[in-house]
Amino acid sequence: MKEISKQYAEAVFALACEEGRERAVMEALENAKAVFEQNPEYMELVCSPSIPVAERCEALRAAFEDTLPEMVVSLLGLMCEKGRIRAFSSCVDDYRALLDAREAIVTARVISAVPLTDSEREALTKKLQNKSGSTVLLSCEVDPSIMGGIIVEMQGAIMDGSLRTRLREIKEVMKG
């Protein structure tokens, strides 16, 4: 399913780039994704084999044509018609990755034992931007089980500076 969502994302991204509307399309895709996440029964309706495909596609068009750009409405209709609408959420994520890559934006997932202060977030963002050479957006999470320090996941790399990991390493050294 992942390869399929990526192909749809690449096609829509190419169209959006041609029109210079990459950001607007991203926002529209995220809005549609939010509708499906907030109303999971709607996804079930547009996937239901007991309803003819044409009716499902028309239901999508009617629901979104007044609020989303035609490009996004057409994407939803095509994915529904081809039986791929369940991949829509992944398609939006893949589109986001394409847009971020084009704009040299990297998302760093940061896990800390306690919430980071604004100044800590700012300092960490600057350090990560210097390290990556890209604009960095932080996605912060709190996990008290790491006891202290932080874990950063960025561009496929994990930098684990958690107290939990340090204590585990010390324990391994003491075991011999």
Residue frames relative to the residue before (quaternion, step in Angstrom):
aa qw qx qy qz dx dy dz
M 1.0000 0.0000 0.0000 0.0000 0.00 0.00 0.00
K 0.6084 0.5879 -0.3513 0.4011 3.58 1.06 -0.77
E 0.6564 0.5055 -0.3199 0.4596 3.60 0.92 -0.82
I 0.6336 0.5319 -0.3265 0.4572 3.57 1.02 -0.77
S 0.6697 0.4903 -0.3104 0.4635 3.59 0.85 -0.92
K 0.6329 0.5347 -0.3312 0.4514 3.57 1.04 -0.74
Q 0.6445 0.5217 -0.3236 0.4558 3.59 0.99 -0.80
Y 0.6466 0.4942 -0.3184 0.4861 3.58 0.96 -0.81
A 0.6489 0.5256 -0.3177 0.4492 3.60 0.92 -0.91
E 0.6617 0.5083 -0.3074 0.4574 3.59 0.93 -0.90
A 0.6502 0.5173 -0.3189 0.4561 3.59 0.98 -0.80
V 0.6830 0.4641 -0.2893 0.4841 3.59 0.88 -0.91
F 0.6266 0.5358 -0.3398 0.4526 3.58 1.00 -0.76
A 0.6395 0.5204 -0.3256 0.4629 3.59 0.95 -0.82
L 0.6580 0.4976 -0.3057 0.4754 3.59 0.94 -0.84
A 0.6561 0.5114 -0.3097 0.4605 3.57 0.94 -0.89
C 0.6364 0.5251 -0.3218 0.4645 3.59 1.03 -0.79
E 0.6234 0.5468 -0.3356 0.4469 3.59 0.98 -0.81
E 0.7423 0.3843 -0.2029 0.5100 3.55 1.05 -0.80
G 0.4213 -0.7170 0.4582 0.3137 3.60 1.27 -0.12
R 0.5480 0.6288 -0.3696 0.4096 3.58 1.15 0.64
E 0.1607 0.8425 -0.5041 0.1015 3.59 1.12 0.58
R 0.6968 0.4730 -0.2721 0.4655 3.60 0.85 -0.98
A 0.6559 0.5135 -0.3178 0.4528 3.59 0.92 -0.89
V 0.6527 0.4935 -0.3126 0.4824 3.58 0.99 -0.80
M 0.6144 0.5447 -0.3515 0.4498 3.60 1.01 -0.76
E 0.6639 0.5020 -0.3037 0.4636 3.57 0.89 -0.92
A 0.6558 0.5084 -0.3114 0.4631 3.58 0.96 -0.84
L 0.6391 0.5180 -0.3224 0.4682 3.58 0.97 -0.83
E 0.6676 0.4949 -0.3031 0.4664 3.57 0.93 -0.87
N 0.6217 0.5311 -0.3434 0.4620 3.59 1.06 -0.70
A 0.6615 0.4923 -0.3075 0.4749 3.59 0.93 -0.87
K 0.6311 0.5317 -0.3292 0.4590 3.57 0.97 -0.84
A 0.6449 0.5247 -0.3154 0.4576 3.58 0.98 -0.86
V 0.6171 0.5399 -0.3443 0.4574 3.59 1.01 -0.78
F 0.6821 0.4775 -0.2910 0.4712 3.60 0.89 -0.91
E 0.6568 0.5067 -0.3188 0.4584 3.60 1.02 -0.75
Q 0.6964 0.4641 -0.2700 0.4762 3.57 1.03 -0.78
N 0.7758 0.2241 -0.1133 0.5789 3.58 1.23 -0.49
P 0.0995 -0.8483 0.5168 0.0579 3.62 0.49 1.13
E 0.5845 0.5800 -0.3764 0.4246 3.58 1.16 -0.51
Y 0.5933 0.5652 -0.3701 0.4378 3.60 1.15 -0.51
M 0.6203 0.5217 -0.3372 0.4789 3.58 1.05 -0.73
E 0.6413 0.5203 -0.3248 0.4610 3.57 0.97 -0.80
L 0.6304 0.5395 -0.3260 0.4531 3.57 1.03 -0.79
V 0.7402 0.4121 -0.2453 0.4712 3.62 0.78 -0.97
C 0.6637 0.4587 -0.3088 0.5037 3.58 1.29 -0.05
S 0.4856 0.7144 -0.4060 0.2983 3.56 1.26 -0.29
P 0.3570 -0.7506 0.5145 0.2109 3.60 -0.66 1.06
S 0.5962 0.5801 -0.3696 0.4140 3.60 1.21 -0.29
I 0.6677 0.4155 -0.2893 0.5458 3.58 1.31 -0.18
P 0.5069 -0.6603 0.4500 0.3236 3.60 -0.78 0.92
V 0.6186 -0.5854 0.3858 0.3547 3.56 -1.06 0.85
A 0.6452 0.5369 -0.3306 0.4315 3.60 0.88 -0.88
E 0.6609 0.4975 -0.3047 0.4721 3.59 1.01 -0.79
R 0.6366 0.5198 -0.3302 0.4642 3.59 1.01 -0.77
C 0.6604 0.5048 -0.3023 0.4666 3.56 0.95 -0.90
E 0.6491 0.5088 -0.3113 0.4720 3.58 1.00 -0.79
A 0.6183 0.5373 -0.3411 0.4613 3.58 1.04 -0.73
L 0.6351 0.5159 -0.3214 0.4767 3.60 1.01 -0.80
R 0.6546 0.5159 -0.3111 0.4567 3.55 0.88 -0.98
A 0.6772 0.4985 -0.2952 0.4535 3.59 0.85 -0.98
A 0.6750 0.5112 -0.2948 0.4429 3.58 0.99 -0.81
F 0.8264 0.2959 -0.1097 0.4664 3.58 0.93 -0.86
E 0.5215 0.6956 -0.4156 0.2673 3.62 1.09 -0.46
D 0.6995 0.4589 -0.2836 0.4687 3.62 1.09 -0.53
T 0.7531 0.4022 -0.2068 0.4778 3.58 1.21 -0.34
L 0.7628 0.3197 -0.1763 0.5338 3.59 1.17 -0.45
P 0.5880 -0.5599 0.4346 0.3897 3.60 -1.18 0.47
E 0.6520 -0.5439 0.3689 0.3781 3.57 -1.14 0.67
M 0.6077 0.5765 -0.3529 0.4169 3.59 1.01 -0.80
V 0.6951 0.4579 -0.2706 0.4837 3.59 0.93 -0.89
V 0.6218 0.5256 -0.3381 0.4719 3.59 1.00 -0.77
S 0.6519 0.5086 -0.3109 0.4687 3.59 0.98 -0.84
L 0.6224 0.5348 -0.3367 0.4618 3.58 1.02 -0.79
L 0.6537 0.5092 -0.3121 0.4649 3.58 0.88 -0.91
G 0.6629 0.5100 -0.3006 0.4583 3.57 0.94 -0.90
L 0.6636 0.5053 -0.3008 0.4624 3.56 0.94 -0.88
M 0.6667 0.4934 -0.3056 0.4676 3.57 0.92 -0.89
C 0.6289 0.5175 -0.3283 0.4785 3.58 1.06 -0.71
E 0.6619 0.5275 -0.2952 0.4432 3.56 0.88 -1.01
K 0.7385 0.4075 -0.2152 0.4922 3.59 0.97 -0.87
G 0.5027 -0.6723 0.4153 0.3504 3.60 1.28 0.06
R 0.5548 0.6297 -0.3655 0.4025 3.58 1.21 0.53
I 0.3504 0.7868 -0.4644 0.2062 3.59 1.25 0.11
R 0.5865 0.5763 -0.3807 0.4230 3.62 1.10 -0.50
A 0.6488 0.5101 -0.3136 0.4695 3.60 1.21 -0.40
F 0.3916 0.7584 -0.4617 0.2412 3.60 1.26 -0.02
S 0.6451 0.5279 -0.3301 0.4428 3.60 0.88 -0.88
S 0.6627 0.4819 -0.2965 0.4906 3.59 0.96 -0.85
C 0.6011 0.5617 -0.3475 0.4499 3.57 1.08 -0.72
V 0.6471 0.5059 -0.3141 0.4761 3.59 0.97 -0.86
D 0.6472 0.5124 -0.3160 0.4677 3.60 0.96 -0.83
D 0.6576 0.5039 -0.3029 0.4711 3.58 1.00 -0.82
Y 0.6151 0.5273 -0.3404 0.4772 3.59 1.05 -0.75
R 0.6315 0.5350 -0.3241 0.4581 3.60 0.95 -0.92
A 0.6531 0.5111 -0.3136 0.4623 3.60 0.93 -0.87
L 0.6463 0.5115 -0.3194 0.4675 3.60 0.98 -0.79
L 0.6659 0.4951 -0.2973 0.4722 3.57 0.95 -0.89
D 0.6495 0.5121 -0.3139 0.4663 3.57 0.94 -0.85
A 0.6482 0.5115 -0.3198 0.4647 3.59 0.95 -0.83
R 0.6542 0.5142 -0.3139 0.4573 3.57 0.95 -0.84
E 0.7509 0.3728 -0.1961 0.5086 3.55 0.99 -0.84
A 0.4120 -0.7301 0.4463 0.3130 3.60 1.32 0.17
I 0.3861 0.6807 -0.5127 0.3532 3.53 0.87 1.07
V 0.1057 -0.7805 0.6156 0.0267 3.54 -0.91 0.99
T 0.2435 -0.7461 0.5984 0.1611 3.56 -1.00 0.82
A 0.1435 -0.7760 0.6115 0.0579 3.51 -0.89 1.02
R 0.2629 -0.7433 0.5974 0.1467 3.55 -0.79 1.06
V 0.0694 -0.8086 0.5840 -0.0147 3.57 -0.62 1.17
I 0.0922 -0.7791 0.6197 0.0193 3.54 -0.80 1.08
S 0.0277 0.7968 -0.6010 0.0563 3.57 -0.77 1.05
A 0.5923 -0.5870 0.4203 0.3577 3.56 -1.25 0.46
V 0.7670 0.1245 -0.0634 0.6263 3.56 1.19 -0.64
P 0.6302 -0.5350 0.3744 0.4199 3.62 -1.12 0.43
L 0.4375 -0.6853 0.5181 0.2657 3.56 -1.03 0.81
T 0.4539 -0.6527 0.5265 0.3013 3.56 -1.11 0.68
D 0.6751 -0.4791 0.3623 0.4283 3.56 -1.26 0.26
S 0.6732 0.4885 -0.3082 0.4618 3.60 0.92 -0.82
E 0.6266 0.5192 -0.3366 0.4738 3.61 1.07 -0.66
R 0.6309 0.5257 -0.3223 0.4709 3.57 1.02 -0.82
E 0.6679 0.5095 -0.2971 0.4539 3.55 0.91 -0.95
A 0.6689 0.4936 -0.2996 0.4681 3.59 0.90 -0.90
L 0.6575 0.5033 -0.3091 0.4678 3.58 0.95 -0.86
T 0.6262 0.5361 -0.3333 0.4575 3.58 0.97 -0.84
K 0.6612 0.5076 -0.3082 0.4585 3.61 0.89 -0.91
K 0.6621 0.5037 -0.3110 0.4596 3.59 0.90 -0.89
L 0.6820 0.4826 -0.2898 0.4669 3.58 0.91 -0.90
Q 0.6270 0.5218 -0.3363 0.4707 3.60 1.06 -0.68
N 0.6390 0.5102 -0.3230 0.4765 3.59 1.00 -0.77
K 0.6717 0.5085 -0.2912 0.4533 3.57 0.98 -0.85
S 0.7778 0.3695 -0.1858 0.4732 3.58 0.90 -0.94
G 0.3571 -0.7338 0.5015 0.2873 3.59 1.12 -0.56
S 0.6509 0.4742 -0.3040 0.5090 3.57 1.28 0.27
T 0.5623 -0.5228 0.4902 0.4126 3.52 -1.33 0.14
V 0.1609 -0.8078 0.5643 0.0560 3.58 -0.82 1.00
L 0.1509 -0.7424 0.6481 0.0781 3.52 -1.03 0.94
L 0.2875 -0.7679 0.5484 0.1643 3.57 -0.84 0.95
S 0.1135 -0.7271 0.6737 0.0675 3.51 -1.13 0.82
C 0.0828 -0.8592 0.5049 -0.0008 3.56 -0.05 1.32
E 0.0538 -0.7691 0.6369 0.0018 3.51 -1.11 0.87
V 0.2865 -0.7334 0.5874 0.1869 3.55 -1.21 0.51
D 0.0649 0.7685 -0.6319 0.0769 3.56 -0.93 1.01
P 0.2994 -0.8005 0.4919 0.1659 3.60 -0.09 1.27
S 0.5790 0.6188 -0.3810 0.3696 3.62 1.13 -0.49
I 0.6118 0.5407 -0.3798 0.4348 3.64 1.15 -0.25
M 0.4115 -0.7830 0.3807 0.2695 3.56 1.43 -0.02
G 0.7556 -0.2392 0.1863 0.5806 3.62 1.01 -0.69
G 0.7035 0.4304 -0.3314 0.4583 3.55 -1.27 0.25
I 0.3655 -0.7127 0.5444 0.2493 3.56 -1.27 -0.35
I 0.2274 -0.6988 0.6545 0.1777 3.49 -1.41 0.33
V 0.0828 -0.7912 0.6055 0.0249 3.58 -0.86 0.99
E 0.0943 -0.7576 0.6448 0.0369 3.54 -0.92 1.01
M 0.1928 0.7831 -0.5610 0.1866 3.56 -0.59 1.18
Q 0.8575 -0.0020 -0.0359 0.5132 3.55 -0.92 0.97
G 0.7315 -0.4468 0.2285 0.4616 3.55 0.96 0.90
A 0.6469 0.4869 -0.3237 0.4895 3.60 1.27 -0.04
I 0.2030 -0.7560 0.6099 0.1236 3.55 -1.17 0.65
M 0.0992 -0.7625 0.6384 0.0330 3.54 -0.83 1.08
D 0.0724 -0.8379 0.5406 -0.0188 3.55 -0.25 1.31
G 0.0438 0.7952 -0.5990 0.0832 3.53 -0.37 1.28
S 0.3392 0.7653 -0.4872 0.2488 3.56 1.12 0.62
L 0.5799 -0.5835 0.4505 0.3468 3.51 -1.20 0.60
R 0.5918 0.5813 -0.3580 0.4286 3.59 1.05 -0.74
T 0.6847 0.4712 -0.2811 0.4797 3.59 0.90 -0.93
R 0.6381 0.5250 -0.3321 0.4548 3.59 0.95 -0.81
L 0.6601 0.4980 -0.3073 0.4710 3.60 0.95 -0.85
R 0.6238 0.5287 -0.3310 0.4709 3.59 1.04 -0.75
E 0.6507 0.5123 -0.3123 0.4655 3.61 0.98 -0.83
I 0.6456 0.5106 -0.3173 0.4710 3.57 0.97 -0.82
K 0.6332 0.5333 -0.3200 0.4606 3.56 1.00 -0.84
E 0.6496 0.5169 -0.3068 0.4656 3.61 0.99 -0.85
V 0.6484 0.5087 -0.3150 0.4708 3.58 0.99 -0.82
M 0.6721 0.5035 -0.2998 0.4526 3.58 0.97 -0.84
K 0.6011 0.5553 -0.3557 0.4514 3.59 1.15 -0.59
G 0.3749 -0.7440 0.4683 0.2943 3.52 1.13 -0.67
